[in-house]
Amino acid sequence: MSGKASIRALVVALAAAVALVLGGAPAAQAADGPSVKLSKTQAGKGGSIAVSGAGWRPKALLMLLVCGQAAPGTDPVGGTNACANADGRAVTTDAEGAFDTELPVAEPPVACPCVVRVATVTGTKAFAQAAFTVAGHPVKKLPKQPAGGKLAVLASTRLEGAGNVLTWFGAPASRTLVLTVGNLGSAPVKDPVFKVGTAHGVFAPQWEEQQWRGTLAPGKKAQVKLNVQLDAGAYGDYTVALRYGGKVLAEQPWDVGRPWGVTLFWILLCVVVPAAVFRIGMAVVDRFRPRGRSGGRSGGRPGGHRARRVRQLTRARLAGARSGGRGTAHPARATHAATHPDTRATTTTTAALPWFTPDTAPGAQEADRAPHRLSAPSQDRPTAPGKGNT
């Protein structure tokens, strides 16, 4: 039995050696996490390697980059600025969270040691790295980590704050990055300098140094608040990252709303300006339009003189109605007085209104009902008894 066991162990060892030779570089995989595997561990600029992975989120968008100054267990020194971003490749995982694609070999902007970094673009942040050597590229030792204090994020980060009316009209959006850090080292950390970066989409973050005032003793924790501000008019999906000692401690997504006030302003401008131009144009046309024959601004319309004649006759008739029907003027005289107001007679006469006849006019009816006190008796009227004509 011992002989069979030794033969079986030898066969297993030979199979593992063959798999190691034919399978290329070992996979870089965390426990129950995403992994990445390379077909070659070394290649020169201009070549390509096959990159495969498993354990990723289904239908996730991934970005593959060749980065310098990094090791499989640490982030690149300088973040994605140390990667060959122009020669990266994007790939989408299948329904089982696996992928297989080709990646061109490019020289990163910094020296090696290098890695092939695979990270998610949207959704929950996840990444994996595998060691890789770019043939002919310079190699430089990684910078030493600061001795003594070591900061780590102990709780999830969050962004505090909200927009206002000014940000609705394109003012710079600002938030406060709040996180709890702890000192896991053996020495106190005094006035640590953090780097806060904001990245839009797949672009590299723009870092800004901010110093936190205070001393964090070994084994202690503290809440850190750092200001984050974007450019004016920025909107879309952003990512806020915090780095300390060359290592990214935390990342927080930030969905910045669109400045709809700017859009509303342009819409109103497109409506108001044409309306103002139209009003000015109409005023100019009204100012320089041709005049009528009588000197007024009839605008060249036919019947302007006739309309003025009718208005003058109407005013003359209304003036006669206000006089109480004391008399009836000759039609020709009334027309002459209406068309030539300066030559009117001193005695006011009225023209008969068209809806009254001479017998039914208000003045005539009142005259018939009034007693004839001043009129002489008619010869045909009978006289009272006992009185004769003298």
Phi, psi and omega in degrees: 000325181294326179293319178296322179294320179292322177295319179296320178296322179294321179295319179296319180294319178295320178297320178295322179293318179297318179297324179292322181287315184279334185275352177083212185288148177291155182281142175264110188217132173274166180296122179053041180223183180290154181223160178221141183226138182249146177281335178223150176263350180211138177199157180266169180296136182099342178275193180210157178226155176268130181239130177229160181204164180208164178083012179270171178291137180299141179057036180266144177269124183242152176241128181251128183221151170261117186241147176254170180053051181210159176230161182304333183263356183231156176284155178300141177290116184100004177071210181288353173293343177268011183248158176276080187292327183292337182252020178284167179227145177250144181213150178247131180288159179275190183294340179260004179081024179245162178207163178204119184208173178256140179234122177289145180274125180225154179276126177289161182289351178237171183286162174282168020292145186242163178217161167259114185257130176240124183218152177287149180264317180235165178078206181296132183287131176207147180208161175210149184226147176229138182296140182209147180241125176268112184298131179084356179270140181299152181239135181222142182295148177291145178294144181289141177288143181299131180283158178095243185290147179221119183264144177215152178276126183261341181222165181294145180275162178207159177250125179253149179119169180211166179279173179223192182294325182293319177294332176294337178254020172101006178292156181300131177279140182222146178219172177242120178277117183245128179208160178249121181245153177229153179265108180266001181270191182254001181230152180289153178247121184246129178046062182293147179254114179263159173242121180254125181237146176239129181235139179251115180067232182264006181283157179290146181289151174262116189269145177220128182280136176222131183260132176261124183275121178152169179238130181248111182285161179300134179081000180260164178227160181206156177267129183247133178237124181232142181277141178230128181222139179259175177285162179294135179080006181285141176204161180118198181270119178239159176231127178259123182241149178237128182233142177212131179065032180078010181231136178283120182272324184203155175223138183225124177287151182217114179264107183266126181288157180286138177285085184293339179297325178293319177297317178297322179299315181292325177295314179296323179296321179290340179268318186288316184297312176298324178295319178295319178296321178295317179297318179296318178297319178295323177295320178293319179295319179293330181287323186252016178288151183294148181270163177282175181293327183278003178098346179274171180269073179280349177072018179076011182278138179290147178087009181293317179295321179296320179295320177295323179297318178295320179296320179295318178296321179296317178297322179294319179293320178295323177296323178292325178294324180291336182285356174086017177065038181288347179186166179241123183273157177296138182302318180295320179293321179295320178294320178296321181291326181288320181277338178233082184295338182283343183252023179290151177285157180290333179276124183279123176238155183243149175268141181297131179289148186291338183267006176240143170263162181302331181278337184253007179294146180302323180293321181292320180294319178294324179292325179290325181281338182288144178292140180274077182279328187258355182272147180286148180294140178284151181291332180279347182283132178293146180267162180291154179297141178086356181240135179244176180275135179250000000 
